[in-house]
Amino acid sequence: MGTGSAKATQHIDNDKAIVTEWRFAKDGDNTGWHRHALPYVVVPLMVGRLKLKTRDGESFAEMKAGVPYYRPAGVEHDVINASGGEYAFIEVEIR
């Protein structure tokens, strides 16, 4: 996990999956740079906006509560809250 200001709470870590809840208390809170060794699914807990920084630049993602998305292993980025307030999502890494 990164060393950013967002709070990560690991709910499950077993031989099948790692489930982490990410909470961003305010705009600008971030995960810190990290690389995903496993494929993963993100499930937004609320509507929001995230800024994604990669080695190639920045982009924004509009998040919809309960609408998951999948990303492959190898993704390297920093995730920054750009929602204008608190934001949270669940990340499920698949072993």
Helices and strands as residue ranges (DSSP letters): E 7-13, E 17-24, E 34-35, E 40-44, E 48-54, E 57-63, E 69-71, E 76-81, E 87-94
